[in-house]
Amino acid sequence: HIHWYKSVMVVLESDEQETVALTLNRPANLTLTPIDGYSSTLLYGGSTSSFHAPDHRVFCLHRSDALKDESTIIMKGLYVMSLEEAQICMKENRAVAADFLYISGYERFKTSELNDHLKKGHWRSITTDSYTLQKSLVPDVWTAMLTITGSPPPETMKQLYSTDDVPVLDALLQEWTHTCLYYHSPASQDQRHPPPPPPMDRPIRQGDLLRGSSLDHAFLFDHQEFHKSLVMVLEVRSGGDSAVAALLSYP
């Protein structure tokens, strides 16, 4: 769950069984046009009902007390409604498109598991107010919320996570962001991230040495142990459909 690293979520609802939350600091390079003449950045809210899912949902966060009767209150001065409800308010001139923050999808947790993570320090529960939250959204809500807790600033994250692998975690998060939140047409392919190399022009053979390629983002995101790895093929089975191999680069 590398996308939870350095994330900030606001809880929408919680009971003994389930907790539903929205991620606030994962902008995608996708835009939403809730009404003619206005486009807004779409944020990734979580892995459930996000972006291109068949049951895709967009949540609209706002601070308008005038719309609170048709909204769900998250905290005093912070509300959420569906995209369809927000569009009705805009068409009736009771709101403008810039009043909302548009978030695609949400996260679902088992409440008991989330409580266990909180006890272990994997997550931190923060009490804040809607003004502080809104003021922090644009610059860096994660740093702002970290400051509220009195935790070390980002340059000393090693102290917070008790690990030497903070640069690795940052790189994995950047890779996830590029793979899952950035969408490129072939004409606008980012040259810093070229397409994966073509497949081998011959079958895998016993004794072959394989190097993990850093160009295939999707594969390495799911199989991070192969990053910068060297693999020797020991045996080819089932007529070439499968193989037994050994990783040589991890002492």
C-alpha positions in Angstrom: 0.0 0.0 0.0 2.7 2.5 -1.0 0.0 5.0 -1.9 -0.8 5.4 1.8 2.8 6.6 2.4 2.7 10.4 3.3 -1.1 10.4 2.7 -3.7 12.5 4.5 -7.2 11.2 4.7 -10.4 12.6 6.2 -12.9 10.2 7.6 -16.4 10.4 6.1 -18.1 7.8 8.2 -17.1 5.1 10.7 -18.9 2.4 12.6 -17.8 -0.8 14.4 -17.5 -2.7 11.0 -16.2 -0.2 8.5 -14.5 3.1 8.1 -14.7 5.2 4.9 -12.2 7.9 4.1 -11.1 10.3 1.4 -7.4 10.9 0.5 -6.7 14.6 0.2 -3.2 14.8 -1.3 -3.1 12.6 -4.4 -3.8 14.9 -7.4 -3.9 13.2 -10.8 -3.2 14.8 -14.2 -6.9 14.4 -15.0 -9.3 17.3 -15.2 -13.0 17.3 -14.5 -15.5 19.7 -16.1 -18.4 19.8 -13.7 -20.1 22.6 -15.6 -19.4 24.3 -19.0 -16.5 26.7 -19.0 -14.7 25.4 -15.9 -12.2 22.6 -15.5 -10.7 21.4 -12.2 -8.0 19.0 -11.2 -9.3 15.6 -10.1 -7.9 14.1 -7.0 -7.5 10.3 -6.3 -9.5 9.6 -3.2 -8.9 5.9 -2.8 -8.9 2.5 -4.5 -12.7 2.0 -4.3 -14.9 3.4 -7.1 -12.0 5.5 -8.5 -11.4 6.9 -12.0 -12.2 4.3 -14.6 -14.1 1.9 -12.3 -17.5 0.9 -13.5 -19.0 2.3 -10.3 -16.9 5.5 -10.5 -17.9 8.1 -7.9 -16.8 11.7 -7.4 -17.1 13.4 -4.1 -17.3 17.2 -3.8 -15.9 18.8 -0.7 -16.9 22.3 0.2 -17.2 24.8 3.1 -20.5 26.5 2.1 -22.9 26.7 5.0 -25.6 27.6 2.5 -25.4 24.0 1.1 -25.2 22.2 4.3 -28.8 21.0 4.3 -28.2 18.8 1.2 -24.7 17.8 2.2 -23.1 15.4 4.6 -21.2 17.1 7.4 -17.6 15.9 7.9 -16.7 18.4 10.6 -17.9 21.9 11.5 -17.6 24.0 8.3 -16.6 21.1 6.0 -19.2 19.2 4.0 -19.3 16.6 1.1 -21.9 15.9 -1.6 -22.0 13.9 -4.8 -21.0 15.4 -8.1 -24.6 15.2 -9.3 -25.8 17.1 -6.3 -23.1 19.7 -6.8 -24.0 20.2 -10.4 -27.6 20.8 -9.5 -26.5 23.5 -7.0 -24.4 25.1 -9.8 -27.3 25.0 -12.3 -29.5 26.7 -9.7 -26.8 29.4 -9.2 -26.5 28.5 -5.5 -22.8 27.6 -6.0 -20.0 27.9 -8.5 -17.6 25.2 -9.7 -14.7 26.7 -7.8 -16.5 26.1 -4.5 -15.7 22.4 -4.6 -12.7 20.1 -4.3 -13.3 17.1 -6.6 -12.1 13.7 -5.4 -12.5 10.4 -7.3 -13.0 7.3 -5.3 -12.5 6.5 -1.6 -10.8 4.1 0.8 -12.5 1.4 2.8 -11.0 -0.1 6.0 -12.1 -2.6 8.5 -12.5 -0.5 11.6 -10.8 -3.1 13.9 -7.8 -3.3 11.6 -7.6 0.5 11.3 -7.7 0.8 15.1 -4.8 -1.7 15.3 -2.7 0.3 12.9 -3.4 3.5 14.9 -2.2 1.7 18.1 1.0 0.6 16.3 1.7 4.1 15.1 1.2 3.3 11.4 -1.4 6.0 11.2 -1.9 9.2 13.2 -5.2 10.6 14.2 -5.3 14.4 14.1 -7.9 16.8 15.3 -8.1 19.9 13.1 -10.6 22.4 11.8 -12.0 23.0 8.3 -10.2 26.4 7.9 -6.7 24.9 8.7 -7.5 21.9 6.4 -8.6 24.1 3.5 -5.7 26.5 3.9 -3.3 23.6 3.8 -4.7 21.7 0.8 -2.9 23.6 -1.9 0.6 24.0 -0.5 1.1 20.6 1.3 -1.6 19.2 3.5 0.7 16.3 4.6 3.4 18.7 5.9 0.8 20.9 7.6 -0.8 18.0 9.4 2.6 16.6 10.4 3.4 20.0 11.9 0.2 20.0 14.0 1.3 16.7 15.6 4.7 18.2 16.5 6.4 15.6 14.4 9.7 16.2 12.6 9.6 18.1 9.3 10.1 16.1 6.0 13.9 16.5 5.9 14.1 14.4 9.1 11.7 11.7 8.0 14.3 9.1 9.0 13.5 9.9 12.6 9.7 9.5 12.1 9.9 6.2 10.2 13.0 4.7 11.9 14.4 3.5 8.6 17.2 4.3 6.2 14.9 3.6 3.3 13.1 7.0 3.2 14.6 7.8 -0.3 13.4 4.3 -1.5 9.9 4.9 -0.1 9.8 8.3 -1.8 10.9 6.8 -5.1 8.3 4.0 -4.8 5.6 6.6 -4.2 6.7 8.6 -7.2 6.6 5.4 -9.3 3.1 4.6 -8.1 2.0 8.1 -8.8 3.4 8.0 -12.4 1.9 4.5 -13.0 -1.5 5.0 -11.4 -2.3 8.7 -11.5 -0.7 10.0 -14.6 -2.3 9.3 -18.0 -0.5 9.9 -21.2 -1.6 9.7 -24.8 1.0 8.2 -27.2 1.5 11.7 -28.6 2.3 13.2 -25.2 4.4 10.3 -23.8 6.8 11.7 -21.2 10.3 11.1 -22.6 11.7 10.7 -19.1 9.6 7.5 -18.9 9.9 5.7 -22.3 7.7 2.8 -23.1 8.9 -0.7 -22.0 11.4 -2.5 -24.2 10.2 -5.0 -26.8 9.9 -8.7 -25.8 12.8 -11.1 -26.4 12.9 -12.4 -30.0 13.6 -16.0 -28.8 12.3 -18.3 -26.0 13.9 -18.3 -22.5 16.6 -20.9 -22.2 18.3 -22.7 -19.3 21.3 -20.6 -18.2 19.9 -17.3 -19.4 20.7 -14.3 -17.2 17.9 -11.7 -16.9 18.1 -8.2 -15.6 15.1 -6.4 -14.1 14.2 -3.5 -16.4 13.3 -0.2 -14.7 11.3 0.8 -17.8 8.2 -1.4 -17.2 6.6 0.6 -14.4 3.5 -1.5 -14.0 5.4 -4.8 -13.7 8.0 -3.5 -11.2 5.3 -1.7 -9.1 3.7 -5.1 -8.5 7.0 -7.0 -8.2 9.4 -4.7 -6.5 11.8 -7.4 -5.6 12.9 -7.5 -9.2 14.1 -3.9 -9.2 17.7 -3.9 -10.3 17.8 -7.6 -9.9 19.8 -10.3 -11.7 18.0 -13.6 -12.3 19.5 -16.9 -13.6 17.1 -19.4 -15.3 17.7 -22.8 -13.8 15.1 -24.8 -15.6 12.5 -24.3 -18.4 9.3 -26.3 -17.9 6.0 -27.1 -19.7 7.5 -26.5 -23.1 8.5 -22.9 -22.3 5.3 -21.9 -20.4 7.1 -21.6 -17.1 10.6 -21.6 -15.6 12.5 -22.0 -12.4 15.0 -19.2 -11.7 17.1 -17.8 -8.9 17.7 -14.2 -7.8 21.5 -13.6 -7.7 21.6 -10.0 -6.5 20.3 -10.3 -2.9 23.0 -11.6 -0.4 
